[in-house]
Amino acid sequence: MIYLLQVLLSMTTSMAWFLGVFSLIYLLLGVFSVVGTYVLNNVSEDTVRTSMLSLSSFSLQSGGVLANLFATSLLLVGGICLFWRASAFVGIMGILFLTKPMLQRFPIS
């Protein structure tokens, strides 16, 4: 859903639509982050919980640095619309790439 919102964001022509879609993306990312942290806290054993939360934080920060490098290179070549479309494409491809292995490991019952 977030990637579809990114594509929609790349097609906005007014400031009001841009702010609305951008705010919705931020809201969804915040909700997913809270839920993900809650699930991670509940699933992790007491002996490894701190390490799991540190790894999660490191992964988020590393992803931010990589996304910044990706954005900078795209903004030099194209524009902001190209960035939103390309990042949505990369995200959708990542989901499609991970779908088969995840369904094989955790089949739907």
Backbone as XML, in Angstrom:
<?xml version="1.0"?>
<chain id="A" units="angstrom">
  <residue number="1" name="MET">
    <atom name="N" x="0.819" y="-1.187" z="0.000"/>
    <atom name="CA" x="0.000" y="0.000" z="0.000"/>
    <atom name="C" x="0.871" y="1.263" z="0.000"/>
  </residue>
  <residue number="2" name="ILE">
    <atom name="N" x="1.954" y="1.210" z="0.753"/>
    <atom name="CA" x="2.830" y="2.375" z="0.808"/>
    <atom name="C" x="3.459" y="2.636" z="-0.556"/>
  </residue>
  <residue number="3" name="TYR">
    <atom name="N" x="3.823" y="1.574" z="-1.259"/>
    <atom name="CA" x="4.439" y="1.764" z="-2.569"/>
    <atom name="C" x="3.434" y="2.324" z="-3.575"/>
  </residue>
  <residue number="4" name="LEU">
    <atom name="N" x="2.198" y="1.915" z="-3.475"/>
    <atom name="CA" x="1.171" y="2.496" z="-4.342"/>
    <atom name="C" x="0.954" y="3.970" z="-4.004"/>
  </residue>
  <residue number="5" name="LEU">
    <atom name="N" x="1.022" y="4.300" z="-2.725"/>
    <atom name="CA" x="0.925" y="5.705" z="-2.327"/>
    <atom name="C" x="2.119" y="6.506" z="-2.842"/>
  </residue>
  <residue number="6" name="GLN">
    <atom name="N" x="3.290" y="5.888" z="-2.922"/>
    <atom name="CA" x="4.450" y="6.577" z="-3.467"/>
    <atom name="C" x="4.252" y="6.890" z="-4.945"/>
  </residue>
  <residue number="7" name="VAL">
    <atom name="N" x="3.687" y="5.950" z="-5.683"/>
    <atom name="CA" x="3.405" y="6.205" z="-7.093"/>
    <atom name="C" x="2.390" y="7.339" z="-7.204"/>
  </residue>
  <residue number="8" name="LEU">
    <atom name="N" x="1.364" y="7.309" z="-6.369"/>
    <atom name="CA" x="0.376" y="8.393" z="-6.364"/>
    <atom name="C" x="1.050" y="9.721" z="-6.011"/>
  </residue>
  <residue number="9" name="LEU">
    <atom name="N" x="1.976" y="9.688" z="-5.073"/>
    <atom name="CA" x="2.702" y="10.892" z="-4.680"/>
    <atom name="C" x="3.491" y="11.469" z="-5.860"/>
  </residue>
  <residue number="10" name="SER">
    <atom name="N" x="4.041" y="10.588" z="-6.687"/>
    <atom name="CA" x="4.815" y="11.068" z="-7.834"/>
    <atom name="C" x="3.937" y="11.736" z="-8.882"/>
  </residue>
  <residue number="11" name="MET">
    <atom name="N" x="2.635" y="11.496" z="-8.829"/>
    <atom name="CA" x="1.722" y="12.075" z="-9.821"/>
    <atom name="C" x="0.937" y="13.269" z="-9.290"/>
  </residue>
  <residue number="12" name="THR">
    <atom name="N" x="1.167" y="13.673" z="-8.044"/>
    <atom name="CA" x="0.418" y="14.807" z="-7.499"/>
    <atom name="C" x="0.827" y="16.096" z="-8.192"/>
  </residue>
  <residue number="13" name="THR">
    <atom name="N" x="-0.150" y="16.962" z="-8.378"/>
    <atom name="CA" x="0.110" y="18.231" z="-9.065"/>
    <atom name="C" x="-0.147" y="19.437" z="-8.172"/>
  </residue>
  <residue number="14" name="SER">
    <atom name="N" x="-0.731" y="19.218" z="-7.007"/>
    <atom name="CA" x="-0.983" y="20.353" z="-6.110"/>
    <atom name="C" x="-0.333" y="20.087" z="-4.757"/>
  </residue>
  <residue number="15" name="MET">
    <atom name="N" x="-0.059" y="21.152" z="-4.052"/>
    <atom name="CA" x="0.580" y="21.053" z="-2.744"/>
    <atom name="C" x="-0.333" y="20.340" z="-1.749"/>
  </residue>
  <residue number="16" name="ALA">
    <atom name="N" x="-1.633" y="20.581" z="-1.816"/>
    <atom name="CA" x="-2.572" y="19.946" z="-0.881"/>
    <atom name="C" x="-2.574" y="18.431" z="-1.057"/>
  </residue>
  <residue number="17" name="TRP">
    <atom name="N" x="-2.612" y="17.944" z="-2.308"/>
    <atom name="CA" x="-2.583" y="16.499" z="-2.542"/>
    <atom name="C" x="-1.254" y="15.911" z="-2.085"/>
  </residue>
  <residue number="18" name="PHE">
    <atom name="N" x="-0.166" y="16.608" z="-2.370"/>
    <atom name="CA" x="1.145" y="16.131" z="-1.954"/>
    <atom name="C" x="1.207" y="15.988" z="-0.436"/>
  </residue>
  <residue number="19" name="LEU">
    <atom name="N" x="0.787" y="17.017" z="0.282"/>
    <atom name="CA" x="0.825" y="16.960" z="1.746"/>
    <atom name="C" x="-0.078" y="15.868" z="2.296"/>
  </residue>
  <residue number="20" name="GLY">
    <atom name="N" x="-1.241" y="15.682" z="1.694"/>
    <atom name="CA" x="-2.154" y="14.638" z="2.151"/>
    <atom name="C" x="-1.588" y="13.242" z="1.962"/>
  </residue>
  <residue number="21" name="VAL">
    <atom name="N" x="-1.070" y="12.968" z="0.768"/>
    <atom name="CA" x="-0.519" y="11.632" z="0.492"/>
    <atom name="C" x="0.755" y="11.403" z="1.304"/>
  </residue>
  <residue number="22" name="PHE">
    <atom name="N" x="1.609" y="12.402" z="1.389"/>
    <atom name="CA" x="2.851" y="12.283" z="2.164"/>
    <atom name="C" x="2.536" y="12.030" z="3.642"/>
  </residue>
  <residue number="23" name="SER">
    <atom name="N" x="1.553" y="12.740" z="4.169"/>
    <atom name="CA" x="1.150" y="12.536" z="5.572"/>
    <atom name="C" x="0.601" y="11.137" z="5.791"/>
  </residue>
  <residue number="24" name="LEU">
    <atom name="N" x="-0.150" y="10.624" z="4.831"/>
    <atom name="CA" x="-0.685" y="9.264" z="4.936"/>
    <atom name="C" x="0.439" y="8.234" z="4.932"/>
  </residue>
  <residue number="25" name="ILE">
    <atom name="N" x="1.434" y="8.442" z="4.089"/>
    <atom name="CA" x="2.589" y="7.537" z="4.074"/>
    <atom name="C" x="3.286" y="7.556" z="5.431"/>
  </residue>
  <residue number="26" name="TYR">
    <atom name="N" x="3.523" y="8.747" z="5.980"/>
    <atom name="CA" x="4.182" y="8.855" z="7.287"/>
    <atom name="C" x="3.353" y="8.205" z="8.388"/>
  </residue>
  <residue number="27" name="LEU">
    <atom name="N" x="2.043" y="8.386" z="8.333"/>
    <atom name="CA" x="1.166" y="7.776" z="9.324"/>
    <atom name="C" x="1.264" y="6.255" z="9.263"/>
  </residue>
  <residue number="28" name="LEU">
    <atom name="N" x="1.195" y="5.706" z="8.061"/>
    <atom name="CA" x="1.277" y="4.251" z="7.917"/>
    <atom name="C" x="2.630" y="3.717" z="8.368"/>
  </residue>
  <residue number="29" name="LEU">
    <atom name="N" x="3.709" y="4.412" z="8.011"/>
    <atom name="CA" x="5.033" y="3.964" z="8.449"/>
    <atom name="C" x="5.154" y="3.993" z="9.972"/>
  </residue>
  <residue number="30" name="GLY">
    <atom name="N" x="4.588" y="4.996" z="10.604"/>
    <atom name="CA" x="4.609" y="5.073" z="12.061"/>
    <atom name="C" x="3.833" y="3.945" z="12.711"/>
  </residue>
  <residue number="31" name="VAL">
    <atom name="N" x="2.656" y="3.660" z="12.174"/>
    <atom name="CA" x="1.838" y="2.565" z="12.718"/>
    <atom name="C" x="2.555" y="1.231" z="12.543"/>
  </residue>
  <residue number="32" name="PHE">
    <atom name="N" x="3.129" y="1.006" z="11.359"/>
    <atom name="CA" x="3.843" y="-0.250" z="11.121"/>
    <atom name="C" x="5.050" y="-0.379" z="12.039"/>
  </residue>
  <residue number="33" name="SER">
    <atom name="N" x="5.735" y="0.720" z="12.321"/>
    <atom name="CA" x="6.891" y="0.688" z="13.202"/>
    <atom name="C" x="6.487" y="0.322" z="14.625"/>
  </residue>
  <residue number="34" name="VAL">
    <atom name="N" x="5.412" y="0.909" z="15.118"/>
    <atom name="CA" x="4.945" y="0.606" z="16.472"/>
    <atom name="C" x="4.519" y="-0.859" z="16.575"/>
  </residue>
  <residue number="35" name="VAL">
    <atom name="N" x="3.768" y="-1.318" z="15.589"/>
    <atom name="CA" x="3.314" y="-2.716" z="15.602"/>
    <atom name="C" x="4.499" y="-3.663" z="15.493"/>
  </residue>
  <residue number="36" name="GLY">
    <atom name="N" x="5.457" y="-3.338" z="14.615"/>
    <atom name="CA" x="6.639" y="-4.193" z="14.457"/>
    <atom name="C" x="7.460" y="-4.285" z="15.733"/>
  </residue>
  <residue number="37" name="THR">
    <atom name="N" x="7.641" y="-3.174" z="16.413"/>
    <atom name="CA" x="8.390" y="-3.180" z="17.671"/>
    <atom name="C" x="7.646" y="-3.970" z="18.737"/>
  </residue>
  <residue number="38" name="TYR">
    <atom name="N" x="6.335" y="-3.830" z="18.791"/>
    <atom name="CA" x="5.531" y="-4.573" z="19.761"/>
    <atom name="C" x="5.652" y="-6.086" z="19.510"/>
  </residue>
  <residue number="39" name="VAL">
    <atom name="N" x="5.529" y="-6.486" z="18.256"/>
    <atom name="CA" x="5.635" y="-7.918" z="17.928"/>
    <atom name="C" x="7.035" y="-8.421" z="18.243"/>
  </residue>
  <residue number="40" name="LEU">
    <atom name="N" x="8.055" y="-7.636" z="17.901"/>
    <atom name="CA" x="9.429" y="-8.044" z="18.188"/>
    <atom name="C" x="9.654" y="-8.219" z="19.689"/>
  </residue>
  <residue number="41" name="ASN">
    <atom name="N" x="9.103" y="-7.316" z="20.498"/>
    <atom name="CA" x="9.228" y="-7.441" z="21.959"/>
    <atom name="C" x="8.528" y="-8.681" z="22.479"/>
  </residue>
  <residue number="42" name="ASN">
    <atom name="N" x="7.381" y="-9.017" z="21.932"/>
    <atom name="CA" x="6.631" y="-10.168" z="22.425"/>
    <atom name="C" x="7.208" y="-11.495" z="21.947"/>
  </residue>
  <residue number="43" name="VAL">
    <atom name="N" x="7.779" y="-11.524" z="20.769"/>
    <atom name="CA" x="8.271" y="-12.777" z="20.204"/>
    <atom name="C" x="9.674" y="-13.107" z="20.710"/>
  </residue>
  <residue number="44" name="SER">
    <atom name="N" x="10.485" y="-12.102" z="20.963"/>
    <atom name="CA" x="11.874" y="-12.326" z="21.372"/>
    <atom name="C" x="11.946" y="-12.892" z="22.784"/>
  </residue>
  <residue number="45" name="GLU">
    <atom name="N" x="12.893" y="-13.803" z="22.943"/>
    <atom name="CA" x="13.151" y="-14.328" z="24.284"/>
    <atom name="C" x="13.866" y="-13.265" z="25.103"/>
  </residue>
  <residue number="46" name="ASP">
    <atom name="N" x="13.750" y="-13.361" z="26.410"/>
    <atom name="CA" x="14.351" y="-12.363" z="27.299"/>
    <atom name="C" x="15.866" y="-12.256" z="27.112"/>
  </residue>
  <residue number="47" name="THR">
    <atom name="N" x="16.523" y="-13.355" z="26.812"/>
    <atom name="CA" x="17.985" y="-13.362" z="26.728"/>
    <atom name="C" x="18.508" y="-12.654" z="25.486"/>
  </residue>
  <residue number="48" name="VAL">
    <atom name="N" x="17.685" y="-12.521" z="24.441"/>
    <atom name="CA" x="18.162" y="-11.911" z="23.196"/>
    <atom name="C" x="17.364" y="-10.664" z="22.797"/>
  </residue>
  <residue number="49" name="ARG">
    <atom name="N" x="16.431" y="-10.238" z="23.634"/>
    <atom name="CA" x="15.570" y="-9.111" z="23.275"/>
    <atom name="C" x="16.361" y="-7.840" z="22.986"/>
  </residue>
  <residue number="50" name="THR">
    <atom name="N" x="17.320" y="-7.511" z="23.836"/>
    <atom name="CA" x="18.106" y="-6.294" z="23.641"/>
    <atom name="C" x="18.889" y="-6.360" z="22.338"/>
  </residue>
  <residue number="51" name="SER">
    <atom name="N" x="19.482" y="-7.512" z="22.050"/>
    <atom name="CA" x="20.230" y="-7.665" z="20.806"/>
    <atom name="C" x="19.313" y="-7.554" z="19.594"/>
  </residue>
  <residue number="52" name="MET">
    <atom name="N" x="18.126" y="-8.111" z="19.682"/>
    <atom name="CA" x="17.167" y="-8.031" z="18.574"/>
    <atom name="C" x="16.744" y="-6.587" z="18.329"/>
  </residue>
  <residue number="53" name="LEU">
    <atom name="N" x="16.471" y="-5.836" z="19.376"/>
    <atom name="CA" x="16.080" y="-4.434" z="19.219"/>
    <atom name="C" x="17.235" y="-3.600" z="18.669"/>
  </residue>
  <residue number="54" name="SER">
    <atom name="N" x="18.473" y="-3.899" z="19.091"/>
    <atom name="CA" x="19.637" y="-3.192" z="18.558"/>
    <atom name="C" x="19.822" y="-3.505" z="17.077"/>
  </residue>
  <residue number="55" name="LEU">
    <atom name="N" x="19.646" y="-4.763" z="16.706"/>
    <atom name="CA" x="19.761" y="-5.157" z="15.301"/>
    <atom name="C" x="18.666" y="-4.493" z="14.464"/>
  </residue>
  <residue number="56" name="SER">
    <atom name="N" x="17.474" y="-4.424" z="15.011"/>
    <atom name="CA" x="16.374" y="-3.763" z="14.315"/>
    <atom name="C" x="16.678" y="-2.285" z="14.094"/>
  </residue>
  <residue number="57" name="SER">
    <atom name="N" x="17.186" y="-1.620" z="15.109"/>
    <atom name="CA" x="17.543" y="-0.211" z="14.997"/>
    <atom name="C" x="18.666" y="-0.010" z="13.984"/>
  </residue>
  <residue number="58" name="PHE">
    <atom name="N" x="19.672" y="-0.865" z="14.036"/>
    <atom name="CA" x="20.777" y="-0.777" z="13.084"/>
    <atom name="C" x="20.285" y="-0.971" z="11.650"/>
  </residue>
  <residue number="59" name="SER">
    <atom name="N" x="19.389" y="-1.917" z="11.455"/>
    <atom name="CA" x="18.848" y="-2.169" z="10.119"/>
    <atom name="C" x="18.089" y="-0.953" z="9.597"/>
  </residue>
  <residue number="60" name="LEU">
    <atom name="N" x="17.293" y="-0.331" z="10.451"/>
    <atom name="CA" x="16.555" y="0.860" z="10.040"/>
    <atom name="C" x="17.503" y="2.001" z="9.682"/>
  </residue>
  <residue number="61" name="GLN">
    <atom name="N" x="18.545" y="2.200" z="10.486"/>
    <atom name="CA" x="19.491" y="3.281" z="10.216"/>
    <atom name="C" x="20.308" y="2.998" z="8.953"/>
  </residue>
  <residue number="62" name="SER">
    <atom name="N" x="20.705" y="1.759" z="8.749"/>
    <atom name="CA" x="21.439" y="1.395" z="7.537"/>
    <atom name="C" x="20.561" y="1.581" z="6.306"/>
  </residue>
  <residue number="63" name="GLY">
    <atom name="N" x="19.314" y="1.200" z="6.424"/>
    <atom name="CA" x="18.377" y="1.404" z="5.320"/>
    <atom name="C" x="18.193" y="2.874" z="5.009"/>
  </residue>
  <residue number="64" name="GLY">
    <atom name="N" x="18.202" y="3.713" z="6.031"/>
    <atom name="CA" x="18.089" y="5.149" z="5.819"/>
    <atom name="C" x="19.279" y="5.715" z="5.065"/>
  </residue>
  <residue number="65" name="VAL">
    <atom name="N" x="20.475" y="5.246" z="5.411"/>
    <atom name="CA" x="21.680" y="5.709" z="4.718"/>
    <atom name="C" x="21.658" y="5.253" z="3.259"/>
  </residue>
  <residue number="66" name="LEU">
    <atom name="N" x="21.302" y="3.990" z="3.027"/>
    <atom name="CA" x="21.238" y="3.491" z="1.654"/>
    <atom name="C" x="20.167" y="4.209" z="0.846"/>
  </residue>
  <residue number="67" name="ALA">
    <atom name="N" x="19.032" y="4.472" z="1.462"/>
    <atom name="CA" x="17.967" y="5.201" z="0.767"/>
    <atom name="C" x="18.406" y="6.619" z="0.429"/>
  </residue>
  <residue number="68" name="ASN">
    <atom name="N" x="19.178" y="7.233" z="1.318"/>
    <atom name="CA" x="19.686" y="8.575" z="1.057"/>
    <atom name="C" x="20.642" y="8.573" z="-0.134"/>
  </residue>
  <residue number="69" name="LEU">
    <atom name="N" x="21.534" y="7.601" z="-0.206"/>
    <atom name="CA" x="22.439" y="7.489" z="-1.348"/>
    <atom name="C" x="21.670" y="7.237" z="-2.643"/>
  </residue>
  <residue number="70" name="PHE">
    <atom name="N" x="20.682" y="6.360" z="-2.566"/>
    <atom name="CA" x="19.823" y="6.056" z="-3.714"/>
    <atom name="C" x="19.090" y="7.311" z="-4.171"/>
  </residue>
  <residue number="71" name="ALA">
    <atom name="N" x="18.537" y="8.059" z="-3.225"/>
    <atom name="CA" x="17.788" y="9.277" z="-3.556"/>
    <atom name="C" x="18.700" y="10.321" z="-4.178"/>
  </residue>
  <residue number="72" name="THR">
    <atom name="N" x="19.884" y="10.486" z="-3.631"/>
    <atom name="CA" x="20.815" y="11.482" z="-4.168"/>
    <atom name="C" x="21.183" y="11.161" z="-5.609"/>
  </residue>
  <residue number="73" name="SER">
    <atom name="N" x="21.466" y="9.899" z="-5.888"/>
    <atom name="CA" x="21.834" y="9.530" z="-7.256"/>
    <atom name="C" x="20.662" y="9.713" z="-8.214"/>
  </residue>
  <residue number="74" name="LEU">
    <atom name="N" x="19.450" y="9.395" z="-7.780"/>
    <atom name="CA" x="18.287" y="9.582" z="-8.655"/>
    <atom name="C" x="17.958" y="11.054" z="-8.872"/>
  </residue>
  <residue number="75" name="LEU">
    <atom name="N" x="18.111" y="11.857" z="-7.840"/>
    <atom name="CA" x="17.823" y="13.281" z="-7.986"/>
    <atom name="C" x="18.822" y="13.971" z="-8.904"/>
  </residue>
  <residue number="76" name="LEU">
    <atom name="N" x="20.046" y="13.467" z="-8.962"/>
    <atom name="CA" x="21.025" y="14.033" z="-9.880"/>
    <atom name="C" x="20.696" y="13.693" z="-11.329"/>
  </residue>
  <residue number="77" name="VAL">
    <atom name="N" x="20.115" y="12.507" z="-11.549"/>
    <atom name="CA" x="19.795" y="12.053" z="-12.907"/>
    <atom name="C" x="18.435" y="12.568" z="-13.358"/>
  </residue>
  <residue number="78" name="GLY">
    <atom name="N" x="17.417" y="12.385" z="-12.534"/>
    <atom name="CA" x="16.056" y="12.748" z="-12.905"/>
    <atom name="C" x="15.526" y="13.837" z="-12.015"/>
  </residue>
  <residue number="79" name="GLY">
    <atom name="N" x="14.379" y="13.597" z="-11.470"/>
    <atom name="CA" x="13.767" y="14.556" z="-10.562"/>
    <atom name="C" x="13.117" y="13.826" z="-9.408"/>
  </residue>
  <residue number="80" name="ILE">
    <atom name="N" x="12.334" y="14.554" z="-8.665"/>
    <atom name="CA" x="11.674" y="13.968" z="-7.498"/>
    <atom name="C" x="10.642" y="12.914" z="-7.907"/>
  </residue>
  <residue number="81" name="CYS">
    <atom name="N" x="9.978" y="13.138" z="-9.045"/>
    <atom name="CA" x="9.000" y="12.144" z="-9.520"/>
    <atom name="C" x="9.684" y="10.821" z="-9.834"/>
  </residue>
  <residue number="82" name="LEU">
    <atom name="N" x="10.862" y="10.892" z="-10.453"/>
    <atom name="CA" x="11.619" y="9.675" z="-10.743"/>
    <atom name="C" x="11.998" y="8.959" z="-9.454"/>
  </residue>
  <residue number="83" name="PHE">
    <atom name="N" x="12.372" y="9.721" z="-8.424"/>
    <atom name="CA" x="12.729" y="9.107" z="-7.148"/>
    <atom name="C" x="11.558" y="8.333" z="-6.558"/>
  </residue>
  <residue number="84" name="TRP">
    <atom name="N" x="10.367" y="8.949" z="-6.491"/>
    <atom name="CA" x="9.220" y="8.272" z="-5.888"/>
    <atom name="C" x="8.824" y="7.035" z="-6.678"/>
  </residue>
  <residue number="85" name="ARG">
    <atom name="N" x="8.863" y="7.120" z="-7.988"/>
    <atom name="CA" x="8.512" y="5.955" z="-8.815"/>
    <atom name="C" x="9.548" y="4.849" z="-8.692"/>
  </residue>
  <residue number="86" name="ALA">
    <atom name="N" x="10.811" y="5.210" z="-8.724"/>
    <atom name="CA" x="11.871" y="4.203" z="-8.628"/>
    <atom name="C" x="11.881" y="3.534" z="-7.265"/>
  </residue>
  <residue number="87" name="SER">
    <atom name="N" x="11.681" y="4.300" z="-6.197"/>
    <atom name="CA" x="11.672" y="3.677" z="-4.863"/>
    <atom name="C" x="10.456" y="2.772" z="-4.698"/>
  </residue>
  <residue number="88" name="ALA">
    <atom name="N" x="9.325" y="3.143" z="-5.279"/>
    <atom name="CA" x="8.153" y="2.267" z="-5.243"/>
    <atom name="C" x="8.421" y="0.994" z="-6.031"/>
  </residue>
  <residue number="89" name="PHE">
    <atom name="N" x="9.064" y="1.121" z="-7.185"/>
    <atom name="CA" x="9.392" y="-0.049" z="-8.004"/>
    <atom name="C" x="10.326" y="-0.997" z="-7.270"/>
  </residue>
  <residue number="90" name="VAL">
    <atom name="N" x="11.362" y="-0.440" z="-6.631"/>
    <atom name="CA" x="12.307" y="-1.271" z="-5.877"/>
    <atom name="C" x="11.589" y="-1.980" z="-4.729"/>
  </residue>
  <residue number="91" name="GLY">
    <atom name="N" x="10.702" y="-1.286" z="-4.037"/>
    <atom name="CA" x="9.950" y="-1.899" z="-2.942"/>
    <atom name="C" x="9.034" y="-3.013" z="-3.402"/>
  </residue>
  <residue number="92" name="ILE">
    <atom name="N" x="8.319" y="-2.777" z="-4.502"/>
    <atom name="CA" x="7.411" y="-3.802" z="-5.036"/>
    <atom name="C" x="8.211" y="-5.016" z="-5.507"/>
  </residue>
  <residue number="93" name="MET">
    <atom name="N" x="9.347" y="-4.792" z="-6.157"/>
    <atom name="CA" x="10.182" y="-5.913" z="-6.595"/>
    <atom name="C" x="10.710" y="-6.691" z="-5.383"/>
  </residue>
  <residue number="94" name="GLY">
    <atom name="N" x="11.054" y="-5.985" z="-4.320"/>
    <atom name="CA" x="11.498" y="-6.660" z="-3.100"/>
    <atom name="C" x="10.419" y="-7.544" z="-2.513"/>
  </residue>
  <residue number="95" name="ILE">
    <atom name="N" x="9.188" y="-7.034" z="-2.501"/>
    <atom name="CA" x="8.066" y="-7.832" z="-1.995"/>
    <atom name="C" x="7.853" y="-9.062" z="-2.863"/>
  </residue>
  <residue number="96" name="LEU">
    <atom name="N" x="7.860" y="-8.879" z="-4.181"/>
    <atom name="CA" x="7.667" y="-10.015" z="-5.083"/>
    <atom name="C" x="8.792" y="-11.027" z="-4.958"/>
  </residue>
  <residue number="97" name="PHE">
    <atom name="N" x="10.011" y="-10.555" z="-4.756"/>
    <atom name="CA" x="11.163" y="-11.442" z="-4.598"/>
    <atom name="C" x="11.057" y="-12.274" z="-3.326"/>
  </residue>
  <residue number="98" name="LEU">
    <atom name="N" x="10.522" y="-11.682" z="-2.252"/>
    <atom name="CA" x="10.442" y="-12.372" z="-0.962"/>
    <atom name="C" x="9.166" y="-13.189" z="-0.777"/>
  </residue>
  <residue number="99" name="THR">
    <atom name="N" x="8.167" y="-12.982" z="-1.620"/>
    <atom name="CA" x="6.872" y="-13.638" z="-1.423"/>
    <atom name="C" x="6.973" y="-15.155" z="-1.471"/>
  </residue>
  <residue number="100" name="LYS">
    <atom name="N" x="7.586" y="-15.714" z="-2.515"/>
    <atom name="CA" x="7.653" y="-17.164" z="-2.655"/>
    <atom name="C" x="8.410" y="-17.830" z="-1.506"/>
  </residue>
  <residue number="101" name="PRO">
    <atom name="N" x="9.628" y="-17.372" z="-1.157"/>
    <atom name="CA" x="10.319" y="-18.015" z="-0.037"/>
    <atom name="C" x="9.563" y="-17.889" z="1.288"/>
  </residue>
  <residue number="102" name="MET">
    <atom name="N" x="8.924" y="-16.745" z="1.512"/>
    <atom name="CA" x="8.197" y="-16.576" z="2.771"/>
    <atom name="C" x="6.960" y="-17.469" z="2.827"/>
  </residue>
  <residue number="103" name="LEU">
    <atom name="N" x="6.251" y="-17.611" z="1.706"/>
    <atom name="CA" x="5.082" y="-18.485" z="1.694"/>
    <atom name="C" x="5.468" y="-19.943" z="1.839"/>
  </residue>
  <residue number="104" name="GLN">
    <atom name="N" x="6.638" y="-20.327" z="1.326"/>
    <atom name="CA" x="7.101" y="-21.699" z="1.496"/>
    <atom name="C" x="7.496" y="-21.969" z="2.946"/>
  </residue>
  <residue number="105" name="ARG">
    <atom name="N" x="8.032" y="-20.954" z="3.599"/>
    <atom name="CA" x="8.463" y="-21.136" z="4.985"/>
    <atom name="C" x="7.297" y="-21.027" z="5.960"/>
  </residue>
  <residue number="106" name="PHE">
    <atom name="N" x="6.376" y="-20.102" z="5.680"/>
    <atom name="CA" x="5.217" y="-19.879" z="6.543"/>
    <atom name="C" x="3.938" y="-20.004" z="5.716"/>
  </residue>
  <residue number="107" name="PRO">
    <atom name="N" x="3.530" y="-21.236" z="5.376"/>
    <atom name="CA" x="2.346" y="-21.390" z="4.523"/>
    <atom name="C" x="1.075" y="-20.888" z="5.211"/>
  </residue>
  <residue number="108" name="ILE">
    <atom name="N" x="0.156" y="-20.412" z="4.381"/>
    <atom name="CA" x="-1.142" y="-19.950" z="4.895"/>
    <atom name="C" x="-1.983" y="-21.170" z="5.231"/>
  </residue>
  <residue number="109" name="SER">
    <atom name="N" x="-2.534" y="-21.192" z="6.430"/>
    <atom name="CA" x="-3.328" y="-22.361" z="6.835"/>
    <atom name="C" x="-4.798" y="-22.088" z="6.695"/>
  </residue>
</chain>
